[in-house]
Amino acid sequence: MPIIVLANKTDFEEDRVVKKQFIEQLKSNIDYVIETSVRTNQGIDQALETAIKLLQTDFVEPQKSKDSYKCIII
C-alpha cells in the first residue's frame, strides 16, 4: 500500500516541532514525503497530484480481490 507523509506547517520554520533532519530521514525511507503549507500553498499541488497518480495506478493494475480497493486517509 503506498504511503504519502505530509509534513505540514512548513511556513512556521522557527517554531518547527519536527526537525528538518527527521524529515530528510523520512524521505530516505519512505517514497512520498511532501512538505506542505496551506497558508503559502507550498506542496499542495504536489500532494494532490501524487495521491491521484497513486490511486490511478492502484485501480488500473489488476487486483487480487474486490476487497483490495481501499484508500485510507489519516
PDB file of N, H, CA, C and O in Angstrom:
ATOM      1  N   MET A   1       0.849  -1.165   0.000  1.00  0.00           N
ATOM      2  CA  MET A   1       0.000   0.000   0.000  1.00  0.00           C
ATOM      3  C   MET A   1       0.906   1.242   0.000  1.00  0.00           C
ATOM      4  O   MET A   1       1.768   1.379   0.868  1.00  0.00           O
ATOM      5  N   PRO A   2       0.717   2.120  -0.943  1.00  0.00           N
ATOM      6  CA  PRO A   2       1.528   3.337  -0.967  1.00  0.00           C
ATOM      7  C   PRO A   2       1.177   4.257   0.207  1.00  0.00           C
ATOM      8  O   PRO A   2       0.020   4.347   0.620  1.00  0.00           O
ATOM      9  N   ILE A   3       2.184   4.925   0.725  1.00  0.00           N
ATOM     10  H   ILE A   3       3.123   4.852   0.390  1.00  0.00           H
ATOM     11  CA  ILE A   3       2.008   5.854   1.842  1.00  0.00           C
ATOM     12  C   ILE A   3       2.547   7.216   1.435  1.00  0.00           C
ATOM     13  O   ILE A   3       3.646   7.329   0.891  1.00  0.00           O
ATOM     14  N   ILE A   4       1.756   8.247   1.708  1.00  0.00           N
ATOM     15  H   ILE A   4       0.863   8.155   2.149  1.00  0.00           H
ATOM     16  CA  ILE A   4       2.196   9.620   1.497  1.00  0.00           C
ATOM     17  C   ILE A   4       2.221  10.292   2.863  1.00  0.00           C
ATOM     18  O   ILE A   4       1.205  10.329   3.557  1.00  0.00           O
ATOM     19  N   VAL A   5       3.376  10.822   3.252  1.00  0.00           N
ATOM     20  H   VAL A   5       4.201  10.792   2.688  1.00  0.00           H
ATOM     21  CA  VAL A   5       3.501  11.550   4.508  1.00  0.00           C
ATOM     22  C   VAL A   5       3.557  13.033   4.173  1.00  0.00           C
ATOM     23  O   VAL A   5       4.404  13.476   3.397  1.00  0.00           O
ATOM     24  N   LEU A   6       2.633  13.804   4.777  1.00  0.00           N
ATOM     25  H   LEU A   6       1.945  13.444   5.408  1.00  0.00           H
ATOM     26  CA  LEU A   6       2.628  15.248   4.582  1.00  0.00           C
ATOM     27  C   LEU A   6       3.177  15.911   5.831  1.00  0.00           C
ATOM     28  O   LEU A   6       2.645  15.735   6.927  1.00  0.00           O
ATOM     29  N   ALA A   7       4.243  16.674   5.657  1.00  0.00           N
ATOM     30  H   ALA A   7       4.676  16.817   4.766  1.00  0.00           H
ATOM     31  CA  ALA A   7       4.819  17.461   6.751  1.00  0.00           C
ATOM     32  C   ALA A   7       4.245  18.864   6.606  1.00  0.00           C
ATOM     33  O   ALA A   7       4.699  19.647   5.772  1.00  0.00           O
ATOM     34  N   ASN A   8       3.251  19.174   7.419  1.00  0.00           N
ATOM     35  H   ASN A   8       2.882  18.538   8.097  1.00  0.00           H
ATOM     36  CA  ASN A   8       2.501  20.419   7.282  1.00  0.00           C
ATOM     37  C   ASN A   8       3.116  21.549   8.114  1.00  0.00           C
ATOM     38  O   ASN A   8       3.967  21.321   8.973  1.00  0.00           O
ATOM     39  N   LYS A   9       2.669  22.741   7.839  1.00  0.00           N
ATOM     40  H   LYS A   9       1.977  22.926   7.141  1.00  0.00           H
ATOM     41  CA  LYS A   9       3.060  23.960   8.544  1.00  0.00           C
ATOM     42  C   LYS A   9       4.524  24.317   8.306  1.00  0.00           C
ATOM     43  O   LYS A   9       5.203  24.775   9.225  1.00  0.00           O
ATOM     44  N   THR A  10       5.012  24.117   7.099  1.00  0.00           N
ATOM     45  H   THR A  10       4.460  23.745   6.352  1.00  0.00           H
ATOM     46  CA  THR A  10       6.399  24.448   6.797  1.00  0.00           C
ATOM     47  C   THR A  10       6.653  25.951   6.834  1.00  0.00           C
ATOM     48  O   THR A  10       7.806  26.382   6.840  1.00  0.00           O
ATOM     49  N   ASP A  11       5.590  26.753   6.859  1.00  0.00           N
ATOM     50  H   ASP A  11       4.653  26.403   6.853  1.00  0.00           H
ATOM     51  CA  ASP A  11       5.754  28.202   6.938  1.00  0.00           C
ATOM     52  C   ASP A  11       6.137  28.658   8.349  1.00  0.00           C
ATOM     53  O   ASP A  11       6.501  29.819   8.536  1.00  0.00           O
ATOM     54  N   PHE A  12       6.063  27.770   9.342  1.00  0.00           N
ATOM     55  H   PHE A  12       5.767  26.827   9.191  1.00  0.00           H
ATOM     56  CA  PHE A  12       6.461  28.083  10.716  1.00  0.00           C
ATOM     57  C   PHE A  12       7.863  27.523  10.983  1.00  0.00           C
ATOM     58  O   PHE A  12       8.052  26.744  11.917  1.00  0.00           O
ATOM     59  N   GLU A  13       8.820  27.909  10.182  1.00  0.00           N
ATOM     60  H   GLU A  13       8.666  28.541   9.423  1.00  0.00           H
ATOM     61  CA  GLU A  13      10.176  27.350  10.254  1.00  0.00           C
ATOM     62  C   GLU A  13      10.797  27.528  11.650  1.00  0.00           C
ATOM     63  O   GLU A  13      11.403  26.594  12.174  1.00  0.00           O
ATOM     64  N   GLU A  14      10.653  28.700  12.247  1.00  0.00           N
ATOM     65  H   GLU A  14      10.160  29.458  11.821  1.00  0.00           H
ATOM     66  CA  GLU A  14      11.276  28.945  13.548  1.00  0.00           C
ATOM     67  C   GLU A  14      10.564  28.224  14.691  1.00  0.00           C
ATOM     68  O   GLU A  14      11.163  28.011  15.745  1.00  0.00           O
ATOM     69  N   ASP A  15       9.303  27.846  14.506  1.00  0.00           N
ATOM     70  H   ASP A  15       8.816  28.018  13.650  1.00  0.00           H
ATOM     71  CA  ASP A  15       8.544  27.127  15.537  1.00  0.00           C
ATOM     72  C   ASP A  15       8.389  25.642  15.211  1.00  0.00           C
ATOM     73  O   ASP A  15       7.485  24.982  15.724  1.00  0.00           O
ATOM     74  N   ARG A  16       9.254  25.130  14.378  1.00  0.00           N
ATOM     75  H   ARG A  16       9.988  25.666  13.962  1.00  0.00           H
ATOM     76  CA  ARG A  16       9.176  23.743  13.903  1.00  0.00           C
ATOM     77  C   ARG A  16       9.229  22.758  15.066  1.00  0.00           C
ATOM     78  O   ARG A  16      10.113  22.842  15.919  1.00  0.00           O
ATOM     79  N   VAL A  17       8.278  21.824  15.096  1.00  0.00           N
ATOM     80  H   VAL A  17       7.561  21.756  14.404  1.00  0.00           H
ATOM     81  CA  VAL A  17       8.244  20.773  16.111  1.00  0.00           C
ATOM     82  C   VAL A  17       9.037  19.562  15.612  1.00  0.00           C
ATOM     83  O   VAL A  17       9.841  18.992  16.349  1.00  0.00           O
ATOM     84  N   VAL A  18       8.805  19.180  14.367  1.00  0.00           N
ATOM     85  H   VAL A  18       8.152  19.643  13.768  1.00  0.00           H
ATOM     86  CA  VAL A  18       9.543  18.073  13.753  1.00  0.00           C
ATOM     87  C   VAL A  18      10.736  18.678  13.016  1.00  0.00           C
ATOM     88  O   VAL A  18      10.572  19.485  12.101  1.00  0.00           O
ATOM     89  N   LYS A  19      11.914  18.284  13.423  1.00  0.00           N
ATOM     90  H   LYS A  19      12.047  17.629  14.167  1.00  0.00           H
ATOM     91  CA  LYS A  19      13.143  18.855  12.876  1.00  0.00           C
ATOM     92  C   LYS A  19      13.339  18.471  11.407  1.00  0.00           C
ATOM     93  O   LYS A  19      12.931  17.396  10.968  1.00  0.00           O
ATOM     94  N   LYS A  20      13.969  19.375  10.668  1.00  0.00           N
ATOM     95  H   LYS A  20      14.300  20.248  11.025  1.00  0.00           H
ATOM     96  CA  LYS A  20      14.250  19.173   9.245  1.00  0.00           C
ATOM     97  C   LYS A  20      15.048  17.883   9.020  1.00  0.00           C
ATOM     98  O   LYS A  20      14.830  17.186   8.029  1.00  0.00           O
ATOM     99  N   GLN A  21      15.951  17.571   9.918  1.00  0.00           N
ATOM    100  H   GLN A  21      16.128  18.138  10.723  1.00  0.00           H
ATOM    101  CA  GLN A  21      16.770  16.362   9.813  1.00  0.00           C
ATOM    102  C   GLN A  21      15.887  15.102   9.836  1.00  0.00           C
ATOM    103  O   GLN A  21      16.154  14.144   9.110  1.00  0.00           O
ATOM    104  N   PHE A  22      14.845  15.106  10.665  1.00  0.00           N
ATOM    105  H   PHE A  22      14.628  15.884  11.255  1.00  0.00           H
ATOM    106  CA  PHE A  22      13.933  13.964  10.732  1.00  0.00           C
ATOM    107  C   PHE A  22      13.155  13.823   9.426  1.00  0.00           C
ATOM    108  O   PHE A  22      12.935  12.709   8.952  1.00  0.00           O
ATOM    109  N   ILE A  23      12.737  14.952   8.842  1.00  0.00           N
ATOM    110  H   ILE A  23      12.915  15.858   9.227  1.00  0.00           H
ATOM    111  CA  ILE A  23      12.023  14.918   7.552  1.00  0.00           C
ATOM    112  C   ILE A  23      12.927  14.312   6.477  1.00  0.00           C
ATOM    113  O   ILE A  23      12.485  13.488   5.676  1.00  0.00           O
ATOM    114  N   GLU A  24      14.186  14.723   6.466  1.00  0.00           N
ATOM    115  H   GLU A  24      14.546  15.392   7.116  1.00  0.00           H
ATOM    116  CA  GLU A  24      15.126  14.177   5.474  1.00  0.00           C
ATOM    117  C   GLU A  24      15.339  12.682   5.686  1.00  0.00           C
ATOM    118  O   GLU A  24      15.486  11.935   4.718  1.00  0.00           O
ATOM    119  N   GLN A  25      15.357  12.241   6.932  1.00  0.00           N
ATOM    120  H   GLN A  25      15.238  12.848   7.718  1.00  0.00           H
ATOM    121  CA  GLN A  25      15.484  10.813   7.236  1.00  0.00           C
ATOM    122  C   GLN A  25      14.249  10.055   6.738  1.00  0.00           C
ATOM    123  O   GLN A  25      14.371   8.964   6.180  1.00  0.00           O
ATOM    124  N   LEU A  26      13.075  10.630   6.938  1.00  0.00           N
ATOM    125  H   LEU A  26      12.976  11.516   7.391  1.00  0.00           H
ATOM    126  CA  LEU A  26      11.847  10.012   6.421  1.00  0.00           C
ATOM    127  C   LEU A  26      11.909   9.868   4.905  1.00  0.00           C
ATOM    128  O   LEU A  26      11.534   8.833   4.355  1.00  0.00           O
ATOM    129  N   LYS A  27      12.388  10.918   4.235  1.00  0.00           N
ATOM    130  H   LYS A  27      12.693  11.759   4.682  1.00  0.00           H
ATOM    131  CA  LYS A  27      12.469  10.897   2.771  1.00  0.00           C
ATOM    132  C   LYS A  27      13.358   9.766   2.269  1.00  0.00           C
ATOM    133  O   LYS A  27      13.138   9.246   1.175  1.00  0.00           O
ATOM    134  N   SER A  28      14.363   9.378   3.059  1.00  0.00           N
ATOM    135  H   SER A  28      14.542   9.801   3.948  1.00  0.00           H
ATOM    136  CA  SER A  28      15.248   8.297   2.617  1.00  0.00           C
ATOM    137  C   SER A  28      14.610   6.927   2.839  1.00  0.00           C
ATOM    138  O   SER A  28      15.055   5.939   2.255  1.00  0.00           O
ATOM    139  N   ASN A  29      13.565   6.857   3.681  1.00  0.00           N
ATOM    140  H   ASN A  29      13.203   7.659   4.155  1.00  0.00           H
ATOM    141  CA  ASN A  29      12.913   5.578   3.985  1.00  0.00           C
ATOM    142  C   ASN A  29      11.526   5.420   3.375  1.00  0.00           C
ATOM    143  O   ASN A  29      11.053   4.297   3.203  1.00  0.00           O
ATOM    144  N   ILE A  30      10.870   6.525   3.048  1.00  0.00           N
ATOM    145  H   ILE A  30      11.255   7.437   3.188  1.00  0.00           H
ATOM    146  CA  ILE A  30       9.510   6.495   2.521  1.00  0.00           C
ATOM    147  C   ILE A  30       9.526   7.188   1.162  1.00  0.00           C
ATOM    148  O   ILE A  30      10.140   8.244   1.006  1.00  0.00           O
ATOM    149  N   ASP A  31       8.857   6.600   0.192  1.00  0.00           N
ATOM    150  H   ASP A  31       8.358   5.743   0.319  1.00  0.00           H
ATOM    151  CA  ASP A  31       8.890   7.126  -1.169  1.00  0.00           C
ATOM    152  C   ASP A  31       8.264   8.508  -1.315  1.00  0.00           C
ATOM    153  O   ASP A  31       8.741   9.316  -2.111  1.00  0.00           O
ATOM    154  N   TYR A  32       7.219   8.788  -0.572  1.00  0.00           N
ATOM    155  H   TYR A  32       6.832   8.131   0.074  1.00  0.00           H
ATOM    156  CA  TYR A  32       6.482  10.033  -0.778  1.00  0.00           C
ATOM    157  C   TYR A  32       6.360  10.810   0.533  1.00  0.00           C
ATOM    158  O   TYR A  32       5.449  10.572   1.325  1.00  0.00           O
ATOM    159  N   VAL A  33       7.281  11.732   0.746  1.00  0.00           N
ATOM    160  H   VAL A  33       8.021  11.925   0.102  1.00  0.00           H
ATOM    161  CA  VAL A  33       7.237  12.660   1.880  1.00  0.00           C
ATOM    162  C   VAL A  33       7.194  14.054   1.272  1.00  0.00           C
ATOM    163  O   VAL A  33       8.119  14.461   0.569  1.00  0.00           O
ATOM    164  N   ILE A  34       6.122  14.779   1.542  1.00  0.00           N
ATOM    165  H   ILE A  34       5.370  14.448   2.113  1.00  0.00           H
ATOM    166  CA  ILE A  34       5.923  16.083   0.915  1.00  0.00           C
ATOM    167  C   ILE A  34       5.730  17.126   2.010  1.00  0.00           C
ATOM    168  O   ILE A  34       4.851  16.999   2.863  1.00  0.00           O
ATOM    169  N   GLU A  35       6.562  18.151   1.969  1.00  0.00           N
ATOM    170  H   GLU A  35       7.276  18.255   1.276  1.00  0.00           H
ATOM    171  CA  GLU A  35       6.425  19.245   2.923  1.00  0.00           C
ATOM    172  C   GLU A  35       5.390  20.226   2.384  1.00  0.00           C
ATOM    173  O   GLU A  35       5.454  20.638   1.225  1.00  0.00           O
ATOM    174  N   THR A  36       4.431  20.598   3.243  1.00  0.00           N
ATOM    175  H   THR A  36       4.379  20.264   4.184  1.00  0.00           H
ATOM    176  CA  THR A  36       3.323  21.427   2.789  1.00  0.00           C
ATOM    177  C   THR A  36       3.066  22.605   3.728  1.00  0.00           C
ATOM    178  O   THR A  36       3.451  22.602   4.898  1.00  0.00           O
ATOM    179  N   SER A  37       2.408  23.594   3.170  1.00  0.00           N
ATOM    180  H   SER A  37       2.095  23.596   2.221  1.00  0.00           H
ATOM    181  CA  SER A  37       1.871  24.715   3.942  1.00  0.00           C
ATOM    182  C   SER A  37       0.605  25.166   3.235  1.00  0.00           C
ATOM    183  O   SER A  37       0.645  25.596   2.082  1.00  0.00           O
ATOM    184  N   VAL A  38      -0.495  25.067   3.918  1.00  0.00           N
ATOM    185  H   VAL A  38      -0.527  24.717   4.854  1.00  0.00           H
ATOM    186  CA  VAL A  38      -1.758  25.506   3.323  1.00  0.00           C
ATOM    187  C   VAL A  38      -1.758  27.029   3.195  1.00  0.00           C
ATOM    188  O   VAL A  38      -2.296  27.579   2.234  1.00  0.00           O
ATOM    189  N   ARG A  39      -1.149  27.702   4.172  1.00  0.00           N
ATOM    190  H   ARG A  39      -0.712  27.255   4.952  1.00  0.00           H
ATOM    191  CA  ARG A  39      -1.123  29.169   4.157  1.00  0.00           C
ATOM    192  C   ARG A  39      -0.386  29.725   2.939  1.00  0.00           C
ATOM    193  O   ARG A  39      -0.848  30.682   2.317  1.00  0.00           O
ATOM    194  N   THR A  40       0.766  29.123   2.595  1.00  0.00           N
ATOM    195  H   THR A  40       1.141  28.346   3.100  1.00  0.00           H
ATOM    196  CA  THR A  40       1.547  29.616   1.454  1.00  0.00           C
ATOM    197  C   THR A  40       1.322  28.782   0.192  1.00  0.00           C
ATOM    198  O   THR A  40       1.878  29.090  -0.862  1.00  0.00           O
ATOM    199  N   ASN A  41       0.509  27.728   0.296  1.00  0.00           N
ATOM    200  H   ASN A  41       0.057  27.478   1.153  1.00  0.00           H
ATOM    201  CA  ASN A  41       0.195  26.833  -0.821  1.00  0.00           C
ATOM    202  C   ASN A  41       1.402  25.999  -1.269  1.00  0.00           C
ATOM    203  O   ASN A  41       1.423  25.489  -2.389  1.00  0.00           O
ATOM    204  N   GLN A  42       2.391  25.866  -0.405  1.00  0.00           N
ATOM    205  H   GLN A  42       2.374  26.281   0.505  1.00  0.00           H
ATOM    206  CA  GLN A  42       3.582  25.082  -0.731  1.00  0.00           C
ATOM    207  C   GLN A  42       3.257  23.596  -0.678  1.00  0.00           C
ATOM    208  O   GLN A  42       2.731  23.113   0.324  1.00  0.00           O
ATOM    209  N   GLY A  43       3.562  22.874  -1.738  1.00  0.00           N
ATOM    210  H   GLY A  43       3.990  23.267  -2.552  1.00  0.00           H
ATOM    211  CA  GLY A  43       3.443  21.426  -1.771  1.00  0.00           C
ATOM    212  C   GLY A  43       2.038  20.873  -1.925  1.00  0.00           C
ATOM    213  O   GLY A  43       1.871  19.658  -2.036  1.00  0.00           O
ATOM    214  N   ILE A  44       1.031  21.721  -1.935  1.00  0.00           N
ATOM    215  H   ILE A  44       1.167  22.708  -1.845  1.00  0.00           H
ATOM    216  CA  ILE A  44      -0.356  21.251  -2.005  1.00  0.00           C
ATOM    217  C   ILE A  44      -0.625  20.575  -3.348  1.00  0.00           C
ATOM    218  O   ILE A  44      -1.179  19.477  -3.393  1.00  0.00           O
ATOM    219  N   ASP A  45      -0.235  21.225  -4.433  1.00  0.00           N
ATOM    220  H   ASP A  45       0.215  22.117  -4.397  1.00  0.00           H
ATOM    221  CA  ASP A  45      -0.418  20.625  -5.766  1.00  0.00           C
ATOM    222  C   ASP A  45       0.319  19.298  -5.876  1.00  0.00           C
ATOM    223  O   ASP A  45      -0.218  18.317  -6.391  1.00  0.00           O
ATOM    224  N   GLN A  46       1.550  19.280  -5.388  1.00  0.00           N
ATOM    225  H   GLN A  46       1.986  20.076  -4.970  1.00  0.00           H
ATOM    226  CA  GLN A  46       2.348  18.052  -5.457  1.00  0.00           C
ATOM    227  C   GLN A  46       1.687  16.928  -4.662  1.00  0.00           C
ATOM    228  O   GLN A  46       1.668  15.782  -5.111  1.00  0.00           O
ATOM    229  N   ALA A  47       1.149  17.243  -3.495  1.00  0.00           N
ATOM    230  H   ALA A  47       1.165  18.174  -3.130  1.00  0.00           H
ATOM    231  CA  ALA A  47       0.489  16.229  -2.659  1.00  0.00           C
ATOM    232  C   ALA A  47      -0.732  15.654  -3.370  1.00  0.00           C
ATOM    233  O   ALA A  47      -0.918  14.438  -3.406  1.00  0.00           O
ATOM    234  N   LEU A  48      -1.559  16.526  -3.932  1.00  0.00           N
ATOM    235  H   LEU A  48      -1.407  17.514  -3.902  1.00  0.00           H
ATOM    236  CA  LEU A  48      -2.760  16.054  -4.627  1.00  0.00           C
ATOM    237  C   LEU A  48      -2.412  15.275  -5.887  1.00  0.00           C
ATOM    238  O   LEU A  48      -3.014  14.237  -6.159  1.00  0.00           O
ATOM    239  N   GLU A  49      -1.459  15.760  -6.649  1.00  0.00           N
ATOM    240  H   GLU A  49      -0.970  16.604  -6.428  1.00  0.00           H
ATOM    241  CA  GLU A  49      -1.056  15.057  -7.868  1.00  0.00           C
ATOM    242  C   GLU A  49      -0.484  13.680  -7.544  1.00  0.00           C
ATOM    243  O   GLU A  49      -0.763  12.709  -8.248  1.00  0.00           O
ATOM    244  N   THR A  50       0.308  13.593  -6.488  1.00  0.00           N
ATOM    245  H   THR A  50       0.535  14.382  -5.916  1.00  0.00           H
ATOM    246  CA  THR A  50       0.886  12.312  -6.088  1.00  0.00           C
ATOM    247  C   THR A  50      -0.206  11.340  -5.646  1.00  0.00           C
ATOM    248  O   THR A  50      -0.181  10.169  -6.024  1.00  0.00           O
ATOM    249  N   ALA A  51      -1.159  11.815  -4.851  1.00  0.00           N
ATOM    250  H   ALA A  51      -1.179  12.767  -4.544  1.00  0.00           H
ATOM    251  CA  ALA A  51      -2.259  10.957  -4.394  1.00  0.00           C
ATOM    252  C   ALA A  51      -3.077  10.449  -5.570  1.00  0.00           C
ATOM    253  O   ALA A  51      -3.417   9.268  -5.626  1.00  0.00           O
ATOM    254  N   ILE A  52      -3.395  11.333  -6.511  1.00  0.00           N
ATOM    255  H   ILE A  52      -3.119  12.293  -6.466  1.00  0.00           H
ATOM    256  CA  ILE A  52      -4.172  10.934  -7.689  1.00  0.00           C
ATOM    257  C   ILE A  52      -3.409   9.918  -8.520  1.00  0.00           C
ATOM    258  O   ILE A  52      -3.977   8.920  -8.962  1.00  0.00           O
ATOM    259  N   LYS A  53      -2.117  10.169  -8.734  1.00  0.00           N
ATOM    260  H   LYS A  53      -1.656  10.979  -8.375  1.00  0.00           H
ATOM    261  CA  LYS A  53      -1.293   9.240  -9.510  1.00  0.00           C
ATOM    262  C   LYS A  53      -1.268   7.856  -8.862  1.00  0.00           C
ATOM    263  O   LYS A  53      -1.407   6.843  -9.547  1.00  0.00           O
ATOM    264  N   LEU A  54      -1.089   7.816  -7.542  1.00  0.00           N
ATOM    265  H   LEU A  54      -0.976   8.639  -6.985  1.00  0.00           H
ATOM    266  CA  LEU A  54      -1.041   6.527  -6.842  1.00  0.00           C
ATOM    267  C   LEU A  54      -2.385   5.821  -6.869  1.00  0.00           C
ATOM    268  O   LEU A  54      -2.434   4.600  -7.017  1.00  0.00           O
ATOM    269  N   LEU A  55      -3.471   6.561  -6.730  1.00  0.00           N
ATOM    270  H   LEU A  55      -3.430   7.553  -6.609  1.00  0.00           H
ATOM    271  CA  LEU A  55      -4.803   5.954  -6.795  1.00  0.00           C
ATOM    272  C   LEU A  55      -5.090   5.409  -8.191  1.00  0.00           C
ATOM    273  O   LEU A  55      -5.643   4.318  -8.327  1.00  0.00           O
ATOM    274  N   GLN A  56      -4.720   6.156  -9.225  1.00  0.00           N
ATOM    275  H   GLN A  56      -4.270   7.043  -9.115  1.00  0.00           H
ATOM    276  CA  GLN A  56      -4.946   5.691 -10.592  1.00  0.00           C
ATOM    277  C   GLN A  56      -4.140   4.438 -10.869  1.00  0.00           C
ATOM    278  O   GLN A  56      -4.650   3.499 -11.481  1.00  0.00           O
ATOM    279  N   THR A  57      -2.905   4.406 -10.434  1.00  0.00           N
ATOM    280  H   THR A  57      -2.491   5.168  -9.937  1.00  0.00           H
ATOM    281  CA  THR A  57      -2.053   3.239 -10.639  1.00  0.00           C
ATOM    282  C   THR A  57      -2.626   2.036  -9.908  1.00  0.00           C
ATOM    283  O   THR A  57      -2.642   0.928 -10.444  1.00  0.00           O
ATOM    284  N   ASP A  58      -3.098   2.253  -8.682  1.00  0.00           N
ATOM    285  H   ASP A  58      -3.085   3.153  -8.247  1.00  0.00           H
ATOM    286  CA  ASP A  58      -3.638   1.158  -7.877  1.00  0.00           C
ATOM    287  C   ASP A  58      -4.906   0.581  -8.502  1.00  0.00           C
ATOM    288  O   ASP A  58      -5.104  -0.634  -8.475  1.00  0.00           O
ATOM    289  N   PHE A  59      -5.757   1.420  -9.059  1.00  0.00           N
ATOM    290  H   PHE A  59      -5.595   2.407  -9.081  1.00  0.00           H
ATOM    291  CA  PHE A  59      -7.007   0.937  -9.622  1.00  0.00           C
ATOM    292  C   PHE A  59      -6.851   0.375 -11.031  1.00  0.00           C
ATOM    293  O   PHE A  59      -7.667  -0.439 -11.461  1.00  0.00           O
ATOM    294  N   VAL A  60      -5.837   0.787 -11.741  1.00  0.00           N
ATOM    295  H   VAL A  60      -5.173   1.449 -11.391  1.00  0.00           H
ATOM    296  CA  VAL A  60      -5.635   0.286 -13.100  1.00  0.00           C
ATOM    297  C   VAL A  60      -5.010  -1.106 -13.067  1.00  0.00           C
ATOM    298  O   VAL A  60      -5.340  -1.956 -13.893  1.00  0.00           O
ATOM    299  N   GLU A  61      -4.106  -1.338 -12.109  1.00  0.00           N
ATOM    300  H   GLU A  61      -3.838  -0.647 -11.438  1.00  0.00           H
ATOM    301  CA  GLU A  61      -3.455  -2.639 -12.011  1.00  0.00           C
ATOM    302  C   GLU A  61      -4.463  -3.690 -11.536  1.00  0.00           C
ATOM    303  O   GLU A  61      -5.348  -3.377 -10.740  1.00  0.00           O
ATOM    304  N   PRO A  62      -4.339  -4.928 -12.014  1.00  0.00           N
ATOM    305  CA  PRO A  62      -5.253  -5.985 -11.578  1.00  0.00           C
ATOM    306  C   PRO A  62      -5.169  -6.191 -10.066  1.00  0.00           C
ATOM    307  O   PRO A  62      -4.087  -6.157  -9.480  1.00  0.00           O
ATOM    308  N   GLN A  63      -6.305  -6.400  -9.462  1.00  0.00           N
ATOM    309  H   GLN A  63      -7.184  -6.427  -9.938  1.00  0.00           H
ATOM    310  CA  GLN A  63      -6.379  -6.597  -8.018  1.00  0.00           C
ATOM    311  C   GLN A  63      -6.627  -8.067  -7.719  1.00  0.00           C
ATOM    312  O   GLN A  63      -7.196  -8.790  -8.538  1.00  0.00           O
ATOM    313  N   LYS A  64      -6.194  -8.506  -6.537  1.00  0.00           N
ATOM    314  H   LYS A  64      -5.732  -7.919  -5.873  1.00  0.00           H
ATOM    315  CA  LYS A  64      -6.392  -9.891  -6.134  1.00  0.00           C
ATOM    316  C   LYS A  64      -7.846 -10.163  -5.756  1.00  0.00           C
ATOM    317  O   LYS A  64      -8.372 -11.244  -6.018  1.00  0.00           O
ATOM    318  N   SER A  65      -8.480  -9.183  -5.146  1.00  0.00           N
ATOM    319  H   SER A  65      -8.053  -8.305  -4.933  1.00  0.00           H
ATOM    320  CA  SER A  65      -9.881  -9.345  -4.759  1.00  0.00           C
ATOM    321  C   SER A  65     -10.555  -7.985  -4.763  1.00  0.00           C
ATOM    322  O   SER A  65      -9.887  -6.951  -4.749  1.00  0.00           O
ATOM    323  N   LYS A  66     -11.868  -7.988  -4.783  1.00  0.00           N
ATOM    324  H   LYS A  66     -12.411  -8.828  -4.794  1.00  0.00           H
ATOM    325  CA  LYS A  66     -12.574  -6.708  -4.800  1.00  0.00           C
ATOM    326  C   LYS A  66     -12.422  -5.970  -3.472  1.00  0.00           C
ATOM    327  O   LYS A  66     -12.660  -4.764  -3.421  1.00  0.00           O
ATOM    328  N   ASP A  67     -12.032  -6.662  -2.390  1.00  0.00           N
ATOM    329  H   ASP A  67     -11.838  -7.642  -2.432  1.00  0.00           H
ATOM    330  CA  ASP A  67     -11.810  -6.016  -1.104  1.00  0.00           C
ATOM    331  C   ASP A  67     -10.510  -5.222  -1.064  1.00  0.00           C
ATOM    332  O   ASP A  67     -10.286  -4.464  -0.120  1.00  0.00           O
ATOM    333  N   SER A  68      -9.653  -5.379  -2.064  1.00  0.00           N
ATOM    334  H   SER A  68      -9.836  -5.995  -2.830  1.00  0.00           H
ATOM    335  CA  SER A  68      -8.371  -4.684  -2.040  1.00  0.00           C
ATOM    336  C   SER A  68      -8.473  -3.258  -2.564  1.00  0.00           C
ATOM    337  O   SER A  68      -7.460  -2.561  -2.620  1.00  0.00           O
ATOM    338  N   TYR A  69      -9.663  -2.801  -2.950  1.00  0.00           N
ATOM    339  H   TYR A  69     -10.486  -3.367  -2.905  1.00  0.00           H
ATOM    340  CA  TYR A  69      -9.852  -1.420  -3.371  1.00  0.00           C
ATOM    341  C   TYR A  69     -10.082  -0.563  -2.135  1.00  0.00           C
ATOM    342  O   TYR A  69     -11.225  -0.342  -1.734  1.00  0.00           O
ATOM    343  N   LYS A  70      -9.011  -0.084  -1.536  1.00  0.00           N
ATOM    344  H   LYS A  70      -8.082  -0.264  -1.862  1.00  0.00           H
ATOM    345  CA  LYS A  70      -9.125   0.680  -0.316  1.00  0.00           C
ATOM    346  C   LYS A  70      -8.255   1.933  -0.388  1.00  0.00           C
ATOM    347  O   LYS A  70      -7.198   1.934  -1.020  1.00  0.00           O
ATOM    348  N   CYS A  71      -8.699   2.957   0.244  1.00  0.00           N
ATOM    349  H   CYS A  71      -9.557   2.956   0.757  1.00  0.00           H
ATOM    350  CA  CYS A  71      -7.926   4.190   0.372  1.00  0.00           C
ATOM    351  C   CYS A  71      -8.090   4.647   1.814  1.00  0.00           C
ATOM    352  O   CYS A  71      -9.211   4.827   2.291  1.00  0.00           O
ATOM    353  N   ILE A  72      -6.979   4.834   2.502  1.00  0.00           N
ATOM    354  H   ILE A  72      -6.068   4.688   2.115  1.00  0.00           H
ATOM    355  CA  ILE A  72      -7.025   5.277   3.901  1.00  0.00           C
ATOM    356  C   ILE A  72      -6.377   6.649   3.972  1.00  0.00           C
ATOM    357  O   ILE A  72      -5.219   6.815   3.589  1.00  0.00           O
ATOM    358  N   ILE A  73      -7.113   7.623   4.458  1.00  0.00           N
ATOM    359  H   ILE A  73      -8.053   7.489   4.769  1.00  0.00           H
ATOM    360  CA  ILE A  73      -6.576   8.972   4.644  1.00  0.00           C
ATOM    361  C   ILE A  73      -6.617   9.275   6.127  1.00  0.00           C
ATOM    362  O   ILE A  73      -7.677   9.244   6.752  1.00  0.00           O
ATOM    363  N   ILE A  74      -5.439   9.572   6.690  1.00  0.00           N
ATOM    364  H   ILE A  74      -4.578   9.598   6.183  1.00  0.00           H
ATOM    365  CA  ILE A  74      -5.357   9.843   8.120  1.00  0.00           C
ATOM    366  C   ILE A  74      -5.016  11.293   8.331  1.00  0.00           C
ATOM    367  O   ILE A  74      -4.897  11.740   9.472  1.00  0.00           O
TER     368      ILE A  74
END
